[in-house]
Amino acid sequence: MSDTQKFNYPLFRRVMAMVKPYKRTFYFTAALTLVLAPLAVLRPKLVETMVDDYIVTGNVSGMALLTCIILGVLLLEVVLRYFFLYWADWLGQATIRDLRVKVFNHVTSLNLNYFDKTPIGQSTTRTINDIEAINTVFSEGSITILADLMTLTAVLAMMFYTSWKLTLVVLVVFPLLIWGSYQFKESVRKSYEKVRNHIATMNSFLQERISGMRIVQIFNAEAREAEKFRQINRDYTSANLRAIFAYAVFFPVVDIISALSLGLMVWYGARGVLMEEVTIGMLVAFPLYITMLYRPIRMLADKFNTLQMGLIAAERVFRLLENNDKVQNSGHLTPEKLQGRVEFDQVHFSYSGDLEKDAILRGVSFEINPGDTLAIVGSTGSGKTTIISLLNRFYEVQKGQIRIDGHDLREYDVFALRRRIAVVLQDVFLFSGTVLENITLRDSSITEEQVVKAAKMIGAHKFIQKLPGGYQYQVMERGATLSMGQRQLISFVRALVFNPDILILDEATSSIDPESEAVIQHAIETLIAKRTSIIIAHRLSTIRHATNILVLEKGEVKEFGSHDVLLELEAGKYRELYEKQFLQVTAEAGA
């Protein structure tokens, strides 16, 4: 038997432990089940009493009094059931609200290595779909199953108390119902497992294609991607239809079994009335008992499946929460300001963790003095971006040491360290929101005056003012309504307003047109003159002002020195790269 077929009690206890902050609500809801069960069976008993003691005897006043009592019991049951359903749902929503925040905070703390390996759609499914499925453990699973079991127990007890012979006749077909419920449960369980897997696949597919829609359209791949989606959608629909088929078969079967049970009861009950073994009141009450007996049983199989699927979703979410693939924030240093001395000492790194086969950096060593600018050049895949990722502690160094101001990087509190480092990337990401919010990232400590001052320094103030609404202009997702150069300028302003001690420009001017580059070049030079800076660039013309230049090749340092010194090397790698770009620029100018 597979793990998904077995009921995972330890996992169930772990899920139920999440209600601890709301244990009073949980106990109150559970207590309501103890009250609702006897109330449910009280109504048929009162009907039996009315028929035998008042209707048969013609006692109109007693009948009127008992009718009022039945109505009162019914009204009380309706009120209590309202509170039961409301608080059961409230408990589920409150619990998953806390869990969703916990999962989001955990995901945002994970190492970037996790995001390199995990599709975004899968993380989205865990945070939204799976957590919503956990809600059903409370709203439709555990507590409501308990309520149904309590009702079943109370109904059976009252039936046996009223007439054990009539009860046994009714239960003759009960084993058939139990067998049918089990088959239904297993069929729906398998279908729902496939449904959840197909949901994750669909989310991942949609996220990737929508994010990469520009590439899809450029290469006329719409028809091919549509066919792939149709197949995924067909698989998802098929899984749902199998579950629907199980429902379409099971519910009518239960109705047939219930009708068969009712027929046996009427057959035996009528004989019992004639033989004075069964009263007319019992004969009237037992159909009500049968309805109350079969309705919960019909729903129990479905609710147990709901509970099981909620537990499977919980297992996935807990597995994500147990993922410790994140930077361990054990540092104690929280400097308000950094001097900016950066040292890499024999640093080795591999994204896979295998330094023998997949090393990206191999014994990289260099030093940057406070206020100096280091330019890093090299071919694609040489490890340039990896260096700045390690400096921000997005990944952990596997061998060697990185020091800032003489302290190992691990001695710093991660959040305090990143507050003192600003990074401007080539691929600028802008969120949905205003220009001002994208610059401040909703940091209330940064005023609009500071933003305007930084924008003027960079040269972005004029173009921002021309936007409808200026700094309140609503940026579309990923900044789709802005040009690449405009997005880049906004990212420069963003870096400036946080006033970093260490500035990193990762090919930050590669997507800017010559006119925009001229506007911001002076601002960049002014900015980096006041702080330690690292510039990664393909355009070697933009790094002449760098104090030193680091040349990387296949993860190893090939050359290190100033622009003039490296140009003097006869067979130098930097000189080769510079001459190639100089000839290319000359050729383009001649054309």
N, C-alpha and C positions, 0 to 999 in steps of 0.2 A: 504493500500500500504506500502510495507517495505521500510526501509531507503535506501536500495541499489537501489530501483526503482526510488526514487526521486532524482532529480539533486540537489546536495548539494552546493548551491551558497556560503555560508560562507566558506566552505572548498575550493571551487574553488578560491575564492578571496585570501585565505591564501596561496594556491599553487602559484598563480600568483604574490603574494607579494615577492616571492623568487627571482624574476628577477630584483628586485630593483637595485642591484649593476650593472646590465647590461641594465638599462632602455633605454639608447640611442640605443642599438642594437634592443631592443624590438620595440621602436617607429619607427625605420628605417624599420624593417621587416613589421610592420603593415602598414606603409605608402606605401610600395611596393604593398600591396594588392589593395590599392586605384588606383594605376597606372595600375596594371595588368588587373583589371576587364574591364575597357573601351577598353584596347588594344585587349582583347580577342574578344569582339563583333565588333571591328572595321574591322577585316578581312572579315567576311561574308558580312558586309555592302559594303566594297570595291568590293567584288566579284559581288554583286548585281548591283552596279554602272557600273562595267566593262561590264556585260552582256547587261544591258539596254541601256547604253549610247555609247558603243564602238563596242561590238561584233555585236549587231543587226544592227547598222548603218554602220558597216564595217570600222570604224576608227582605222586603224592599228597603227598609231603613238601614239594615245591616249591610246590604249590598251597596247602598250609597256611601256609607262610611268607609267600607273597604275599598271602594273605587277611589275615594279621596286619598286613602293611604297609599294605594298603588301609584297614583299620580305623584304623590309626595316623594315616594321612593324613586320613581323615574326621574323626577326633577333633580333630586339629590345626586343620582348617578350621573346625569348629564353634566352637572356643575363640577363634580369631582373628576369626571373623565376629561373635561376641558382643562382643568389644572394639571392633570396627569400628562396629557399630550403636550400642553404648552411647556411645562417645565422639563419634560424629557427632551424636547427639541431644543429648548434653551440650554440645557446642560451640554448637549452635543455641540451646539454652535459656540458656546463659551470655551469649551475644551479645544476645539480645532482652531479657534481664533488664537489661543495661546500657542498651540503647536505650529501654526502657520508662521507666526512671528519667530518662533524658535528655529524653524527650518530655514527661513529666509536669512536670519542672522548667522546661522551656521554656514549656509552656502556662501555668503559674502565673505566669510572668514577663511574659506578653503584656499589652498594653494592653487595658483594658476594652472598647475599640472592637471588638476581635476577637470578644469574647463577645456584643457587641450584634448582630453580623452573622452569627455562626456558630451553628447549632443545637447544643445540648449533645450530642445523639445522634451528630452527626458527629464531634465531638472524642472521644467515647467509642469510636466505631468505629476511629478512627485509633490510639488508645492501646491498644486491646485486640485487636480483630479483625484489623486490618491488620498489627500487629506480630506477632501469632501466625502470620499468613500468611508473614511474612518468615522465621520459624523454619524453614519447609519448604524454603527455599533451601538450608539446610545439612543438615537431617535427611533430606529426600527429593529434593533437587535436585542441587546442584553435586557434592558428594562421591560420592553414590550413583550419579549419572550417570557420573562418572569411573570408578567401580568397574565399572559395567555395560559401559562402552566397553572397559575393560581386559580384562574377561572375554571380550567378543565378539572382540577382537583375538587373544587367546590361543587361543580355540576355533577360529577360522578358520585361524590359523597351524597348529595341530595337525591340523586336518582336511586341509589341503592337504599337510602333511608325511606324513600317513598314506596318503591316496589322493587325488590331485588330480582324477582322473576322477570318482570317487564324489562328491567335494565339488562339482564343477561340476553334476552331476546334481541334487544337493540344492538348489543355488542357482538352478535354473531358474525357480522360482516366487518367488524373492526380490524381484524388482521389484514384483510384485503386493502383497507385504507392505509394502514401502516406501510405495507409493502409498496403501494402506489406512491406514497409520500416520499419514501426513500429513493425510488427510481427517479422521481421528479427532481428531488434535491440534487442527486448526482448529475443528472443531465444538465440542469441549469448551472451548477457549479462549473462544469467543464466549459460550458458556453461562455460564462462570465469571465473565466480566466483568459480565454482567447480574446474576448471583447476588450479587456483591460490592456492586454499586450498590443492589440491593434490600435488602441487609442494612443499609446506611447509612440508607436511607429508613425501614426498619422500626424501627431503633434511635431515630431522631429522633422518629418518630410516637409510639412507646411512651413515651419519656421525657416528651414534652410532655403526653400525655393522662394519664399517671399523676400527674405533678406538678400538673396542673390538674383532677384528678378531682372536686374539690369543685364546680367550675364545670360540669363535664359532668353531674353528678348534679342540681345545682340547676336547670338548664335542661332536664332530661329528654332529654339528647342521647346517651344510651347507645346507642340503636338506630342513630342516624346515624353515630356514631363506630365502632360495631361493623361497619357496612357498609363504611366506609372501610378499616378494618383487614382485613376479608375480601378486599377488592380487592388491597391491598398483599400480603397473604399468598398470594393466588392467583398474582400475578405472580412472587413469590419461588419458589413451588412449581413453576410452569411452567418457570422458568429451570433449576431443579434437575432436573426431569424430562427436559428436553432433553439435559442432560449424562448422565443415567442411560440414556437411549435410545442415546446414542453408545456408551457402555460395553457395553450389551446387544447391540449389533450388532458392535462391533469384536472383542471377546474370542472369540465363537464363530467369526468369520471367521478370526482368527489360528489357532484350533484346526483349522479346516478346511484352511488353507494348510499348517500343520504336518503334518497327516495326509497331505496330498497329497505333500508333500516326502518324508515317510517311505515312502509307497507307491512313489514313483519310486526311492528308495534301495534298497528291498527288491527291486524289479523288476530294476534294473541290478546290484545286489550279488549276487543269486542267479545271474544269468548270469555275473558275474565269478568267482564261486566255482567254477562248472562249468568255466569256461575257465582256472581257476587264476590269474586276475588279482587276485582279492580273496580274502583269507583269511577264515575263519570268525570269527576274533577281530575283524577290521575290521567285519564285518557285525553283530556284537554291540555293538561300541563306538559305531558311528555313530548309532544311535537315541539314545544318551546325549548325543552331541555335538549332535544336532538339538534335543533338549530344552533343552540349555544355550544354544543359539543363539537359539531362538525366545522363550524366556521373558524374557530381558532386552529383546529388541526389542519384545515386547508391552508391557513396562512403561516402556520409554524414552519413548514418546510421551506417556504419562500423566505421567511424571516431568518431562518438558520443559514440559508445561502447568503443572504445579505450580511449576516454577521461574519460568515466565513470569508466573503470577499472583502469586507472591511478589515479583517485581520490580515489578509494577504497584502492589502494596501498598506496597513500599519507596518508590516514586516519590511516592505520596501522603504518606507519613510524612516524607520528606525535604522535600517542598514545605511541610509544616507547620513543620519545623525552620528552613526558610529564611525564614519569615515574621518580618520584623523590626518588625512593628507593636507595638512595646513602648517603654516609657519608657527612654531611654538613661541608664543609671546612671553618669554620668561625674563626679558630684560628689565633692568631697574632704572636705567638712565633716561631722564625726560628733559633734555636741555631746551631752554627757551630760544637758544641761538647756537648755531654750529660755526666753528672757525672755518671749516671746509677742507681740511686736509684729508685726502682720500688715498688709501694704499691697497693695492691688490698684491698679495704675497703668494705666489705659486698656486694660483686658483685653478682647480680642475672641476669640470661640471659636465653632467650628461642628463638630458631630459628623461631618459629611460632608467637612469641609475647605474648603467653599465659603463664604467669609465674605460674599459678595455676595448669595447666594440663601438660605442656610440658617443664618445666624448666630443662635446662641442667646444669646450675650452681646455687647453692642455698647458698647464703650468704658466698661466698668464700673470705677469708681474709688472707693475708700474706704480708711479706716485704722482699725485697732483697736489701742489702747494696751495694754501688758502689764497683765493682770488685769481688763481691761474685758470687758463682755459685749455682743455685737452680736446683735440679733434681725433676721432677714431675713423679710419678708413679701411676699406677692404672689400673684397668681392662678396656677393650674396652667399650667406651661409658661413661666413668666416667667424661669426660669434659677436658681432657688434651689439646687436639688440640684447643678446644674452647678458652682456656685461651690465647694462643699465637695469635689467630685470633683477639681477643678483644684488645690485646696489640698493634697490628698493625692497629687497627681501621678498620678492614675489616667488622666488625659489630659494632653496637652501643649498649652500656650497657643500659639495661632497668631500672636497679635499682642498687644503690651503686655508687662507684667511683673508678677510676683507676688514680693513680698519678705517674708521672715521675719527679724526682728532685723536688718534692713538688708541682708541677703544675698539675691541672686536664688535662687529655689527650686531652680534647676538646679545651684547650687553645693553643695547638700546631697546626701549619699549617701541614696538613696531609702529604704533600709531603716532607716537611722539617723533619718531624718525621720519616717517613719511610726511608729516606736517612741515618739515624743514627742507624737503626735496620737492621740486616741481618738474614735471615731465611734459614736454610738448611733442606729441606723436605726429607721424606723417598722416596716418588715417585718423582724422579728428572725429570723435563721437560727440554728437549733440543730442540732448534729451528733448522730449516734447516739453515745451514751456517757453517762457520769455527769454530774450537775449540776456537780460540781467540775471535770471535764475541759472542760466547755463554758465555764466561767468562766475557767480558766487557759489554755485552748487548748493543754493539755499542755506548758506552760512550766514546767520543773522548778524554776526559780528562784523561783516564787511558791508560798508555803507555804499549807497549809490554814488556818492561823491568820490569815494576811493576808486570805484569802477570807472567813472568818467575820466579821472586823472590818469589812470593806467591806460585807458583807451586812447587818450590824446597822446600819450608818450609813445604808444605803439604805432599810432597813425590809423586807428580803426574808428575813431570817434565820428569822423565825417560820414563814412558809409553807414554807420549804425543810425545816425540821426536821419538819414535819408529813408530808412526803412519805415513803413507804416507803423506809427506808434513808438518809433525810436527804440529805446532800451526795453520797452514793453512789447515789442514785436513778438508774436507767437511763432516760435521755430517749430517746423514740422518734424516728425520723427527722423532722427539721424541728420537733421539739417538739410532736408531734401530741397527746400526752396532757396537755399543759399549756394553761392558758388564755392568751389574748393578753396579759392583764395580767401573768401570771406570767412569761411569756417576756420581756416588756419589762423587768421587774424584774431578771431574770437578766442581761440585756444591760447594765443600769446597773451591776451589780456587776462585770461583766466589764470595763467601762470604768474603774471605780474602781481595781481591783487593778493595772492597768498604770500607774497614777499618771501620767497625761499632763500635759504643760504646756499643751496646747491641747485643749479639749473641744468636740466638735461634737454637737449634739442635732438630728437631722433628723426633726422632727415626732415626737419620741420619746414624747410623752405623749398623742398623738392617739387611741391605741387603749386607753388605760387608763381604767377606770371612775372616777367621782368619788372613791370611797372610797380606791382605790389611789393616785390622784393626790394626795390629801391626805397620804397616808403619805410619799410621796417628795418632795413639794414643798419641804419644809424641807431635806432632804438635798441636793436640787439647788441650792438657794440657797447652802448651805454650801460645796458643791463648787465652784461657779462663782466664788465670792468669792475663791478662792485661785489661779485660773488664767484665762487668756484663754479666752473661751467664745463660740461661735457657736450661736445657736438658730434653727432654722427651725420655725415653728409657724403653724397655722391658728387655734388658740385664742389670741386676742390677750390674754386674761386672764392667760396664763402668761408673758407677756414684759414686764409692766409694770416689773419690776425691772431690765430691760436698760439698760445705759449709753446705748446708741444703737440706733436702729431704722433699717434700710435697707429702703426700699420699692422693689421691682422691678416693672417692667411691660414685657413683650415684650423682655426682655434689657437694659433700660436703667434706670439709677438715676433714680427720680422724686423721691424725698424721702430725707433723711438727718437724723436728730436724735433727741433724747430723746422719750419718750412724751408728756410735757407739751407740749413745743415743737410736735410734729407735730399734737397735738389742737387747737392754737390756729390752725392754718392753715385759713382759711375754706373753700376749695375743695380741701382736701388729700385725697389718695388714702387715706392712713392713717386720717384722720378718717372718711371715708366707710365704709371697711371696719369700723372700730370701732363706728360707730353702727349699722351693719347687724347686727353680732353682738350688740350690746347690746339692740336691739329684739327680735332672735330669742330671746335668753335670757329677756327680760321676758315675751314671748308664751308661751314654754314654761312659765315659772313660773306665769303666770296660768291656763294650761290645766290 
